[in-house]
């Protein structure tokens, strides 16, 4: 079985998220999505985030046909431990992480970068609401 791992906030889902999940799932037999806890999103993105609470973000991700499992994590160390234990064949991250430290890359066989769709991001979407 070929295992694939993706992680992120997945706060306000948009087409870019769906395309990344679709791409990731096509790489293997099982796609696991690691999702940041509410506290981690708040510390990474600021006091107004997340827009959607963890339980809602998990349920939305679980309903997507490309996703097999969703696992929440609290910290960078927690994420690293989960990836180390899962031992993915592919770790898929957004192309904005090129030339940056990718947590868990040493525990996967292949690191793949996914190019953003039309430069979409939750931060930009929520910025339009202000």
N, CA, C and O atoms as CSV, one atom per row, in Angstrom:
chain,resi,resn,atom,element,x,y,z
A,1,UNK,N,N,0.834,-1.178,0.000
A,1,UNK,CA,C,0.000,0.000,0.000
A,1,UNK,C,C,0.884,1.249,0.000
A,1,UNK,O,O,1.825,1.353,0.787
A,2,UNK,N,N,0.574,2.185,-0.883
A,2,UNK,CA,C,1.303,3.443,-0.971
A,2,UNK,C,C,0.584,4.482,-0.117
A,2,UNK,O,O,-0.599,4.755,-0.318
A,3,UNK,N,N,1.316,5.060,0.841
A,3,UNK,CA,C,0.738,5.985,1.818
A,3,UNK,C,C,1.139,7.427,1.512
A,3,UNK,O,O,2.287,7.717,1.176
A,4,UNK,N,N,0.148,8.324,1.639
A,4,UNK,CA,C,0.374,9.736,1.337
A,4,UNK,C,C,-0.071,10.579,2.527
A,4,UNK,O,O,-1.107,10.310,3.136
A,5,UNK,N,N,0.713,11.594,2.851
A,5,UNK,CA,C,0.423,12.505,3.966
A,5,UNK,C,C,0.381,13.940,3.457
A,5,UNK,O,O,1.233,14.366,2.677
A,6,UNK,N,N,-0.635,14.678,3.917
A,6,UNK,CA,C,-0.768,16.118,3.682
A,6,UNK,C,C,-1.134,16.730,5.021
A,6,UNK,O,O,-1.841,16.099,5.807
A,7,UNK,N,N,-0.671,17.945,5.306
A,7,UNK,CA,C,-1.117,18.593,6.539
A,7,UNK,C,C,-1.297,20.089,6.332
A,7,UNK,O,O,-0.750,20.680,5.401
A,8,UNK,N,N,-2.078,20.683,7.227
A,8,UNK,CA,C,-2.320,22.119,7.170
A,8,UNK,C,C,-3.462,22.522,8.075
A,8,UNK,O,O,-3.961,21.722,8.867
A,9,UNK,N,N,-3.873,23.780,7.948
A,9,UNK,CA,C,-4.976,24.317,8.759
A,9,UNK,C,C,-6.335,23.916,8.193
A,9,UNK,O,O,-7.238,23.533,8.936
A,10,UNK,N,N,-6.469,24.008,6.874
A,10,UNK,CA,C,-7.734,23.726,6.195
A,10,UNK,C,C,-8.884,24.469,6.866
A,10,UNK,O,O,-9.927,23.894,7.178
A,11,UNK,N,N,-8.660,25.766,7.076
A,11,UNK,CA,C,-9.608,26.598,7.824
A,11,UNK,C,C,-10.855,26.919,7.013
A,11,UNK,O,O,-11.963,26.572,7.422
A,12,UNK,N,N,-10.691,27.567,5.886
A,12,UNK,CA,C,-11.801,27.843,4.971
A,12,UNK,C,C,-11.420,27.149,3.669
A,12,UNK,O,O,-10.565,27.631,2.925
A,13,UNK,N,N,-12.061,26.017,3.400
A,13,UNK,CA,C,-11.686,25.239,2.226
A,13,UNK,C,C,-11.996,25.991,0.943
A,13,UNK,O,O,-13.014,26.675,0.836
A,14,UNK,N,N,-11.104,25.854,-0.026
A,14,UNK,CA,C,-11.291,26.466,-1.335
A,14,UNK,C,C,-10.780,25.488,-2.386
A,14,UNK,O,O,-10.270,24.418,-2.052
A,15,UNK,N,N,-10.918,25.857,-3.644
A,15,UNK,CA,C,-10.542,24.972,-4.742
A,15,UNK,C,C,-9.080,24.518,-4.643
A,15,UNK,O,O,-8.768,23.373,-4.973
A,16,UNK,N,N,-8.203,25.383,-4.203
A,16,UNK,CA,C,-6.800,25.000,-4.068
A,16,UNK,C,C,-6.609,23.822,-3.129
A,16,UNK,O,O,-5.813,22.923,-3.404
A,17,UNK,N,N,-7.346,23.827,-2.012
A,17,UNK,CA,C,-7.273,22.690,-1.085
A,17,UNK,C,C,-7.750,21.406,-1.771
A,17,UNK,O,O,-7.093,20.367,-1.695
A,18,UNK,N,N,-8.891,21.494,-2.436
A,18,UNK,CA,C,-9.470,20.307,-3.079
A,18,UNK,C,C,-8.526,19.752,-4.139
A,18,UNK,O,O,-8.323,18.540,-4.218
A,19,UNK,N,N,-7.951,20.631,-4.953
A,19,UNK,CA,C,-7.022,20.180,-5.998
A,19,UNK,C,C,-5.778,19.531,-5.391
A,19,UNK,O,O,-5.273,18.546,-5.929
A,20,UNK,N,N,-5.279,20.071,-4.280
A,20,UNK,CA,C,-4.122,19.476,-3.621
A,20,UNK,C,C,-4.469,18.093,-3.066
A,20,UNK,O,O,-3.686,17.153,-3.205
A,21,UNK,N,N,-5.632,17.970,-2.442
A,21,UNK,CA,C,-6.046,16.672,-1.905
A,21,UNK,C,C,-6.247,15.656,-3.034
A,21,UNK,O,O,-5.876,14.489,-2.903
A,22,UNK,N,N,-6.822,16.101,-4.118
A,22,UNK,CA,C,-7.025,15.233,-5.289
A,22,UNK,C,C,-5.673,14.756,-5.832
A,22,UNK,O,O,-5.488,13.567,-6.093
A,23,UNK,N,N,-4.735,15.689,-5.999
A,23,UNK,CA,C,-3.390,15.363,-6.478
A,23,UNK,C,C,-2.712,14.363,-5.537
A,23,UNK,O,O,-2.145,13.364,-5.979
A,24,UNK,N,N,-2.781,14.648,-4.242
A,24,UNK,CA,C,-2.128,13.791,-3.251
A,24,UNK,C,C,-2.704,12.380,-3.288
A,24,UNK,O,O,-1.955,11.404,-3.237
A,25,UNK,N,N,-4.000,12.267,-3.375
A,25,UNK,CA,C,-4.653,10.951,-3.370
A,25,UNK,C,C,-4.267,10.132,-4.596
A,25,UNK,O,O,-4.179,8.906,-4.527
A,26,UNK,N,N,-4.037,10.806,-5.714
A,26,UNK,CA,C,-3.653,10.103,-6.941
A,26,UNK,C,C,-2.255,9.493,-6.849
A,26,UNK,O,O,-1.892,8.642,-7.661
A,27,UNK,N,N,-1.479,9.924,-5.868
A,27,UNK,CA,C,-0.122,9.395,-5.692
A,27,UNK,C,C,-0.104,8.046,-4.983
A,27,UNK,O,O,0.891,7.324,-5.048
A,28,UNK,N,N,-1.205,7.698,-4.302
A,28,UNK,CA,C,-1.167,6.469,-3.517
A,28,UNK,C,C,-2.524,5.860,-3.248
A,28,UNK,O,O,-3.538,6.237,-3.836
A,29,UNK,N,N,-2.504,4.892,-2.327
A,29,UNK,CA,C,-3.701,4.140,-1.977
A,29,UNK,C,C,-4.434,4.721,-0.779
A,29,UNK,O,O,-5.633,4.494,-0.613
A,30,UNK,N,N,-3.723,5.468,0.057
A,30,UNK,CA,C,-4.323,6.021,1.273
A,30,UNK,C,C,-3.805,7.435,1.482
A,30,UNK,O,O,-2.602,7.686,1.414
A,31,UNK,N,N,-4.740,8.365,1.740
A,31,UNK,CA,C,-4.374,9.744,2.030
A,31,UNK,C,C,-4.794,10.089,3.446
A,31,UNK,O,O,-5.973,10.023,3.794
A,32,UNK,N,N,-3.814,10.456,4.257
A,32,UNK,CA,C,-4.065,10.915,5.612
A,32,UNK,C,C,-3.788,12.411,5.645
A,32,UNK,O,O,-2.771,12.883,5.137
A,33,UNK,N,N,-4.716,13.149,6.253
A,33,UNK,CA,C,-4.579,14.593,6.385
A,33,UNK,C,C,-4.337,14.937,7.843
A,33,UNK,O,O,-5.164,14.636,8.703
A,34,UNK,N,N,-3.199,15.569,8.122
A,34,UNK,CA,C,-2.920,16.111,9.445
A,34,UNK,C,C,-3.485,17.521,9.498
A,34,UNK,O,O,-3.290,18.307,8.570
A,35,UNK,N,N,-4.181,17.842,10.575
A,35,UNK,CA,C,-4.830,19.150,10.671
A,35,UNK,C,C,-4.442,19.842,11.974
A,35,UNK,O,O,-4.477,19.248,13.052
A,36,UNK,N,N,-4.070,21.118,11.842
A,36,UNK,CA,C,-3.655,21.911,12.998
A,36,UNK,C,C,-4.804,22.093,13.991
A,36,UNK,O,O,-5.945,22.326,13.593
A,37,UNK,N,N,-4.497,21.987,15.272
A,37,UNK,CA,C,-5.488,22.273,16.318
A,37,UNK,C,C,-5.854,23.755,16.273
A,37,UNK,O,O,-5.146,24.557,15.664
A,38,UNK,N,N,-6.951,24.108,16.912
A,38,UNK,CA,C,-7.366,25.514,16.964
A,38,UNK,C,C,-6.277,26.383,17.586
A,38,UNK,O,O,-5.997,27.476,17.095
A,39,UNK,N,N,-5.666,25.904,18.656
A,39,UNK,CA,C,-4.628,26.682,19.331
A,39,UNK,C,C,-3.406,26.883,18.435
A,39,UNK,O,O,-2.816,27.964,18.418
A,40,UNK,N,N,-3.030,25.850,17.698
A,40,UNK,CA,C,-1.880,25.979,16.780
A,40,UNK,C,C,-2.191,26.975,15.667
A,40,UNK,O,O,-1.340,27.793,15.317
A,41,UNK,N,N,-3.395,26.917,15.108
A,41,UNK,CA,C,-3.774,27.883,14.066
A,41,UNK,C,C,-3.707,29.298,14.621
A,41,UNK,O,O,-3.179,30.202,13.975
A,42,UNK,N,N,-4.245,29.485,15.821
A,42,UNK,CA,C,-4.239,30.808,16.456
A,42,UNK,C,C,-2.811,31.319,16.648
A,42,UNK,O,O,-2.526,32.488,16.387
A,43,UNK,N,N,-1.922,30.448,17.103
A,43,UNK,CA,C,-0.543,30.893,17.330
A,43,UNK,C,C,0.186,31.148,16.007
A,43,UNK,O,O,1.040,32.032,15.941
A,44,UNK,N,N,-0.134,30.390,14.955
A,44,UNK,CA,C,0.525,30.567,13.660
A,44,UNK,C,C,-0.068,31.697,12.825
A,44,UNK,O,O,0.658,32.399,12.122
A,45,UNK,N,N,-1.390,31.873,12.902
A,45,UNK,CA,C,-2.092,32.787,11.987
A,45,UNK,C,C,-2.626,34.055,12.643
A,45,UNK,O,O,-2.976,35.009,11.948
A,46,UNK,N,N,-2.693,34.078,13.979
A,46,UNK,CA,C,-3.185,35.277,14.659
A,46,UNK,C,C,-4.469,35.032,15.426
A,46,UNK,O,O,-5.101,33.987,15.271
A,47,UNK,N,N,-4.860,36.001,16.262
A,47,UNK,CA,C,-5.968,35.819,17.195
A,47,UNK,C,C,-7.358,35.678,16.547
A,47,UNK,O,O,-8.294,35.221,17.203
A,48,UNK,N,N,-7.500,36.057,15.290
A,48,UNK,CA,C,-8.802,35.955,14.628
A,48,UNK,C,C,-8.997,34.617,13.916
A,48,UNK,O,O,-10.039,34.374,13.308
A,49,UNK,N,N,-8.002,33.768,13.997
A,49,UNK,CA,C,-8.080,32.472,13.333
A,49,UNK,C,C,-8.033,31.371,14.379
A,49,UNK,O,O,-7.454,31.596,15.441
A,50,UNK,N,N,-8.593,30.219,14.152
A,50,UNK,CA,C,-9.224,29.821,12.916
A,50,UNK,C,C,-10.639,30.400,12.782
A,50,UNK,O,O,-11.290,30.742,13.769
A,51,UNK,N,N,-11.073,30.493,11.564
A,51,UNK,CA,C,-12.427,30.952,11.272
A,51,UNK,C,C,-13.426,29.848,11.631
A,51,UNK,O,O,-14.494,30.117,12.180
A,52,UNK,N,N,-13.059,28.599,11.312
A,52,UNK,CA,C,-13.877,27.422,11.631
A,52,UNK,C,C,-13.179,26.600,12.704
A,52,UNK,O,O,-11.964,26.411,12.655
A,53,UNK,N,N,-13.943,26.112,13.672
A,53,UNK,CA,C,-13.342,25.329,14.755
A,53,UNK,C,C,-12.911,23.944,14.266
A,53,UNK,O,O,-13.389,23.450,13.245
A,54,UNK,N,N,-12.004,23.339,15.014
A,54,UNK,CA,C,-11.384,22.074,14.640
A,54,UNK,C,C,-12.403,20.996,14.286
A,54,UNK,O,O,-12.274,20.337,13.254
A,55,UNK,N,N,-13.401,20.813,15.121
A,55,UNK,CA,C,-14.381,19.746,14.875
A,55,UNK,C,C,-15.055,19.921,13.518
A,55,UNK,O,O,-15.294,18.937,12.817
A,56,UNK,N,N,-15.364,21.158,13.140
A,56,UNK,CA,C,-16.000,21.417,11.849
A,56,UNK,C,C,-15.026,21.164,10.704
A,56,UNK,O,O,-15.397,20.583,9.684
A,57,UNK,N,N,-13.777,21.603,10.871
A,57,UNK,CA,C,-12.775,21.390,9.830
A,57,UNK,C,C,-12.528,19.902,9.602
A,57,UNK,O,O,-12.357,19.464,8.464
A,58,UNK,N,N,-12.509,19.129,10.684
A,58,UNK,CA,C,-12.323,17.679,10.562
A,58,UNK,C,C,-13.481,17.049,9.807
A,58,UNK,O,O,-13.261,16.259,8.889
A,59,UNK,N,N,-14.696,17.379,10.173
A,59,UNK,CA,C,-15.872,16.783,9.515
A,59,UNK,C,C,-15.926,17.125,8.033
A,59,UNK,O,O,-16.285,16.280,7.213
A,60,UNK,N,N,-15.574,18.350,7.687
A,60,UNK,CA,C,-15.558,18.738,6.278
A,60,UNK,C,C,-14.518,17.923,5.524
A,60,UNK,O,O,-14.807,17.396,4.449
A,61,UNK,N,N,-13.312,17.813,6.072
A,61,UNK,CA,C,-12.267,17.033,5.407
A,61,UNK,C,C,-12.652,15.560,5.271
A,61,UNK,O,O,-12.408,14.947,4.232
A,62,UNK,N,N,-13.242,15.003,6.302
A,62,UNK,CA,C,-13.643,13.590,6.257
A,62,UNK,C,C,-14.689,13.321,5.182
A,62,UNK,O,O,-14.807,12.195,4.699
A,63,UNK,N,N,-15.443,14.339,4.806
A,63,UNK,CA,C,-16.492,14.160,3.801
A,63,UNK,C,C,-15.957,14.208,2.371
A,63,UNK,O,O,-16.693,13.908,1.431
A,64,UNK,N,N,-14.706,14.574,2.195
A,64,UNK,CA,C,-14.113,14.675,0.860
A,64,UNK,C,C,-13.656,13.291,0.400
A,64,UNK,O,O,-12.971,12.579,1.134
A,65,UNK,N,N,-14.036,12.922,-0.803
A,65,UNK,CA,C,-13.798,11.565,-1.298
A,65,UNK,C,C,-12.328,11.165,-1.380
A,65,UNK,O,O,-12.022,9.973,-1.358
A,66,UNK,N,N,-11.429,12.108,-1.472
A,66,UNK,CA,C,-10.011,11.789,-1.600
A,66,UNK,C,C,-9.349,11.471,-0.266
A,66,UNK,O,O,-8.257,10.904,-0.237
A,67,UNK,N,N,-9.994,11.828,0.830
A,67,UNK,CA,C,-9.404,11.733,2.169
A,67,UNK,C,C,-9.823,10.434,2.852
A,67,UNK,O,O,-11.009,10.113,2.918
A,68,UNK,N,N,-8.841,9.691,3.357
A,68,UNK,CA,C,-9.120,8.444,4.065
A,68,UNK,C,C,-9.165,8.624,5.575
A,68,UNK,O,O,-9.979,8.000,6.255
A,69,UNK,N,N,-8.285,9.483,6.103
A,69,UNK,CA,C,-8.248,9.720,7.554
A,69,UNK,C,C,-7.828,11.146,7.824
A,69,UNK,O,O,-7.116,11.759,7.029
A,70,UNK,N,N,-8.277,11.673,8.962
A,70,UNK,CA,C,-7.887,13.005,9.402
A,70,UNK,C,C,-7.396,12.886,10.838
A,70,UNK,O,O,-8.065,12.296,11.687
A,71,UNK,N,N,-6.212,13.457,11.102
A,71,UNK,CA,C,-5.604,13.392,12.430
A,71,UNK,C,C,-5.212,14.804,12.852
A,71,UNK,O,O,-4.486,15.491,12.133
A,72,UNK,N,N,-5.689,15.235,14.011
A,72,UNK,CA,C,-5.343,16.556,14.532
A,72,UNK,C,C,-4.009,16.508,15.260
A,72,UNK,O,O,-3.643,15.488,15.844
A,73,UNK,N,N,-3.283,17.634,15.218
A,73,UNK,CA,C,-2.035,17.737,15.957
A,73,UNK,C,C,-1.944,19.111,16.615
A,73,UNK,O,O,-2.528,20.087,16.144
A,74,UNK,N,N,-1.192,19.158,17.719
A,74,UNK,CA,C,-1.113,20.349,18.567
A,74,UNK,C,C,0.131,21.204,18.349
A,74,UNK,O,O,0.123,22.400,18.640
A,75,UNK,N,N,1.204,20.591,17.836
A,75,UNK,CA,C,2.479,21.306,17.757
A,75,UNK,C,C,3.332,20.741,16.634
A,75,UNK,O,O,3.012,19.714,16.035
A,76,UNK,N,N,4.414,21.434,16.371
A,76,UNK,CA,C,5.374,20.972,15.366
A,76,UNK,C,C,5.931,19.602,15.752
A,76,UNK,O,O,6.073,18.724,14.901
A,77,UNK,N,N,6.245,19.424,17.034
A,77,UNK,CA,C,6.777,18.141,17.501
A,77,UNK,C,C,5.747,17.028,17.362
A,77,UNK,O,O,6.085,15.900,17.003
A,78,UNK,N,N,4.501,17.350,17.646
A,78,UNK,CA,C,3.408,16.395,17.497
A,78,UNK,C,C,3.268,15.988,16.026
A,78,UNK,O,O,3.105,14.806,15.722
A,79,UNK,N,N,3.333,16.964,15.118
A,79,UNK,CA,C,3.265,16.686,13.683
A,79,UNK,C,C,4.421,15.796,13.249
A,79,UNK,O,O,4.224,14.826,12.519
A,80,UNK,N,N,5.611,16.124,13.694
A,80,UNK,CA,C,6.785,15.325,13.330
A,80,UNK,C,C,6.641,13.883,13.806
A,80,UNK,O,O,6.970,12.946,13.078
A,81,UNK,N,N,6.151,13.712,15.022
A,81,UNK,CA,C,5.941,12.358,15.573
A,81,UNK,C,C,4.933,11.575,14.730
A,81,UNK,O,O,5.152,10.402,14.427
A,82,UNK,N,N,3.828,12.227,14.354
A,82,UNK,CA,C,2.795,11.552,13.559
A,82,UNK,C,C,3.332,11.119,12.198
A,82,UNK,O,O,3.060,10.005,11.750
A,83,UNK,N,N,4.084,11.983,11.544
A,83,UNK,CA,C,4.654,11.637,10.237
A,83,UNK,C,C,5.668,10.515,10.387
A,83,UNK,O,O,5.703,9.599,9.566
A,84,UNK,N,N,6.494,10.576,11.425
A,84,UNK,CA,C,7.486,9.517,11.679
A,84,UNK,C,C,6.782,8.171,11.874
A,84,UNK,O,O,7.231,7.156,11.341
A,85,UNK,N,N,5.690,8.159,12.628
A,85,UNK,CA,C,4.955,6.913,12.881
A,85,UNK,C,C,4.234,6.400,11.634
A,85,UNK,O,O,4.165,5.191,11.409
A,86,UNK,N,N,3.700,7.312,10.830
A,86,UNK,CA,C,2.937,6.924,9.635
A,86,UNK,C,C,3.850,6.438,8.505
A,86,UNK,O,O,3.457,5.577,7.718
A,87,UNK,N,N,5.053,6.980,8.424
A,87,UNK,CA,C,6.028,6.603,7.394
A,87,UNK,C,C,5.437,6.699,5.985
A,87,UNK,O,O,5.339,5.690,5.287
A,88,UNK,N,N,5.043,7.906,5.564
A,88,UNK,CA,C,4.420,8.023,4.241
A,88,UNK,C,C,5.410,7.789,3.099
A,88,UNK,O,O,6.601,8.086,3.200
A,89,UNK,N,N,4.869,7.250,2.020
A,89,UNK,CA,C,5.664,7.135,0.806
A,89,UNK,C,C,5.809,8.515,0.158
A,89,UNK,O,O,6.837,8.833,-0.440
A,90,UNK,N,N,4.753,9.328,0.292
A,90,UNK,CA,C,4.761,10.690,-0.239
A,90,UNK,C,C,4.291,11.664,0.836
A,90,UNK,O,O,3.310,11.414,1.536
A,91,UNK,N,N,4.997,12.760,0.951
A,91,UNK,CA,C,4.592,13.893,1.775
A,91,UNK,C,C,4.348,15.033,0.793
A,91,UNK,O,O,5.260,15.449,0.079
A,92,UNK,N,N,3.110,15.540,0.759
A,92,UNK,CA,C,2.749,16.590,-0.189
A,92,UNK,C,C,2.554,17.896,0.569
A,92,UNK,O,O,1.801,17.960,1.541
A,93,UNK,N,N,3.247,18.941,0.106
A,93,UNK,CA,C,3.135,20.271,0.711
A,93,UNK,C,C,2.979,21.300,-0.405
A,93,UNK,O,O,3.328,21.042,-1.556
A,94,UNK,N,N,2.456,22.453,-0.052
A,94,UNK,CA,C,2.301,23.532,-1.016
A,94,UNK,C,C,3.651,24.028,-1.500
A,94,UNK,O,O,4.643,23.983,-0.771
A,95,UNK,N,N,3.677,24.501,-2.737
A,95,UNK,CA,C,4.938,24.965,-3.327
A,95,UNK,C,C,5.499,26.189,-2.613
A,95,UNK,O,O,6.666,26.534,-2.797
A,96,UNK,N,N,4.675,26.849,-1.797
A,96,UNK,CA,C,5.190,27.978,-1.016
A,96,UNK,C,C,6.174,27.505,0.058
A,96,UNK,O,O,6.817,28.328,0.709
A,97,UNK,N,N,6.297,26.192,0.248
A,97,UNK,CA,C,7.240,25.640,1.216
A,97,UNK,C,C,8.577,25.258,0.596
A,97,UNK,O,O,9.464,24.766,1.295
A,98,UNK,N,N,8.735,25.479,-0.716
A,98,UNK,CA,C,10.049,25.229,-1.328
A,98,UNK,C,C,11.066,26.146,-0.661
A,98,UNK,O,O,10.766,27.303,-0.364
A,99,UNK,N,N,12.245,25.640,-0.431
A,99,UNK,CA,C,13.330,26.386,0.213
A,99,UNK,C,C,13.017,26.761,1.659
A,99,UNK,O,O,13.615,27.691,2.201
A,100,UNK,N,N,12.084,26.042,2.288
A,100,UNK,CA,C,11.786,26.228,3.706
A,100,UNK,C,C,11.859,24.862,4.378
A,100,UNK,O,O,11.855,23.824,3.716
A,101,UNK,N,N,11.926,24.886,5.692
A,101,UNK,CA,C,11.995,23.624,6.428
A,101,UNK,C,C,10.633,22.946,6.443
A,101,UNK,O,O,9.660,23.503,6.952
A,102,UNK,N,N,10.567,21.747,5.887
A,102,UNK,CA,C,9.338,20.967,5.843
A,102,UNK,C,C,9.389,19.937,6.960
A,102,UNK,O,O,10.243,19.050,6.958
A,103,UNK,N,N,8.483,20.057,7.902
A,103,UNK,CA,C,8.439,19.138,9.042
A,103,UNK,C,C,8.160,17.725,8.547
A,103,UNK,O,O,7.216,17.503,7.790
A,104,UNK,N,N,8.978,16.774,8.975
A,104,UNK,CA,C,8.766,15.369,8.686
A,104,UNK,C,C,9.330,14.865,7.375
A,104,UNK,O,O,9.171,13.689,7.051
A,105,UNK,N,N,9.984,15.724,6.614
A,105,UNK,CA,C,10.477,15.283,5.304
A,105,UNK,C,C,11.462,14.122,5.399
A,105,UNK,O,O,11.565,13.309,4.481
A,106,UNK,N,N,12.177,14.053,6.506
A,106,UNK,CA,C,13.153,12.967,6.654
A,106,UNK,C,C,12.486,11.616,6.918
A,106,UNK,O,O,13.159,10.586,6.893
A,107,UNK,N,N,11.185,11.604,7.168
A,107,UNK,CA,C,10.472,10.355,7.452
A,107,UNK,C,C,9.627,9.870,6.279
A,107,UNK,O,O,8.886,8.897,6.412
A,108,UNK,N,N,9.733,10.540,5.132
A,108,UNK,CA,C,8.980,10.103,3.957
A,108,UNK,C,C,9.954,9.690,2.859
A,108,UNK,O,O,11.120,10.084,2.862
A,109,UNK,N,N,9.458,8.901,1.934
A,109,UNK,CA,C,10.302,8.462,0.822
A,109,UNK,C,C,10.408,9.536,-0.260
A,109,UNK,O,O,11.451,9.684,-0.896
A,110,UNK,N,N,9.315,10.286,-0.466
A,110,UNK,CA,C,9.275,11.297,-1.522
A,110,UNK,C,C,8.581,12.551,-1.021
A,110,UNK,O,O,7.504,12.480,-0.427
A,111,UNK,N,N,9.198,13.693,-1.260
A,111,UNK,CA,C,8.595,14.984,-0.936
A,111,UNK,C,C,8.107,15.599,-2.239
A,111,UNK,O,O,8.880,15.775,-3.181
A,112,UNK,N,N,6.816,15.924,-2.289
A,112,UNK,CA,C,6.209,16.511,-3.490
A,112,UNK,C,C,5.664,17.884,-3.143
A,112,UNK,O,O,5.063,18.083,-2.088
A,113,UNK,N,N,5.886,18.837,-4.060
A,113,UNK,CA,C,5.351,20.184,-3.898
A,113,UNK,C,C,4.174,20.372,-4.854
A,113,UNK,O,O,4.237,20.007,-6.028
A,114,UNK,N,N,3.100,20.950,-4.318
A,114,UNK,CA,C,1.905,21.211,-5.122
A,114,UNK,C,C,1.786,22.710,-5.365
A,114,UNK,O,O,1.772,23.500,-4.421
A,115,UNK,N,N,1.701,23.097,-6.635
A,115,UNK,CA,C,1.581,24.516,-6.983
A,115,UNK,C,C,0.197,25.042,-6.648
A,115,UNK,O,O,-0.815,24.385,-6.896
A,116,UNK,N,N,0.173,26.233,-6.084
A,116,UNK,CA,C,-1.099,26.874,-5.741
A,116,UNK,C,C,-1.969,27.048,-6.990
A,116,UNK,O,O,-1.471,27.250,-8.097
A,117,UNK,N,N,-3.271,26.965,-6.775
A,117,UNK,CA,C,-4.237,27.211,-7.834
A,117,UNK,C,C,-4.589,28.694,-7.796
A,117,UNK,O,O,-5.206,29.165,-6.840
A,118,UNK,N,N,-4.200,29.420,-8.826
A,118,UNK,CA,C,-4.529,30.842,-8.939
A,118,UNK,C,C,-4.175,31.619,-7.675
A,118,UNK,O,O,-4.864,32.576,-7.322
A,119,UNK,N,N,-3.110,31.215,-6.996
A,119,UNK,CA,C,-2.644,31.900,-5.788
A,119,UNK,C,C,-3.727,32.007,-4.709
A,119,UNK,O,O,-3.778,32.995,-3.976
A,120,UNK,N,N,-4.581,31.003,-4.612
A,120,UNK,CA,C,-5.653,30.987,-3.606
A,120,UNK,C,C,-5.076,30.735,-2.228
A,120,UNK,O,O,-4.107,29.990,-2.077
A,121,UNK,N,N,-5.675,31.358,-1.220
A,121,UNK,CA,C,-5.324,31.075,0.165
A,121,UNK,C,C,-6.471,31.513,1.066
A,121,UNK,O,O,-7.218,32.437,0.744
A,122,UNK,N,N,-6.594,30.830,2.200
A,122,UNK,CA,C,-7.620,31.195,3.171
A,122,UNK,C,C,-7.388,32.608,3.682
A,122,UNK,O,O,-8.338,33.369,3.866
A,123,UNK,N,N,-6.130,32.961,3.912
A,123,UNK,CA,C,-5.814,34.304,4.403
A,123,UNK,C,C,-6.325,35.370,3.436
A,123,UNK,O,O,-6.893,36.375,3.864
A,124,UNK,N,N,-6.126,35.154,2.136
A,124,UNK,CA,C,-6.624,36.116,1.142
A,124,UNK,C,C,-8.146,36.148,1.133
A,124,UNK,O,O,-8.743,37.222,1.058
A,125,UNK,N,N,-8.775,34.988,1.209
A,125,UNK,CA,C,-10.242,34.928,1.209
A,125,UNK,C,C,-10.787,35.688,2.408
A,125,UNK,O,O,-11.701,36.500,2.263
A,126,UNK,N,N,-10.243,35.438,3.578
A,126,UNK,CA,C,-10.730,36.120,4.782
A,126,UNK,C,C,-10.395,37.598,4.763
A,126,UNK,O,O,-11.108,38.402,5.363
A,127,UNK,N,N,-9.325,37.966,4.088
A,127,UNK,CA,C,-8.967,39.376,3.943
A,127,UNK,C,C,-10.007,40.159,3.190
A,127,UNK,O,O,-10.191,41.353,3.425
A,128,UNK,N,N,-10.699,39.478,2.267
A,128,UNK,CA,C,-11.749,40.129,1.486
A,128,UNK,C,C,-12.953,40.458,2.339
A,128,UNK,O,O,-13.760,41.312,1.972
A,129,UNK,N,N,-13.088,39.780,3.497
A,129,UNK,CA,C,-14.251,39.997,4.370
A,129,UNK,C,C,-14.113,41.241,5.219
A,129,UNK,O,O,-15.095,41.715,5.790
A,130,UNK,N,N,-12.907,41.776,5.309
A,130,UNK,CA,C,-12.669,42.941,6.181
A,130,UNK,C,C,-13.214,44.207,5.567
A,130,UNK,O,O,-13.101,45.279,6.161
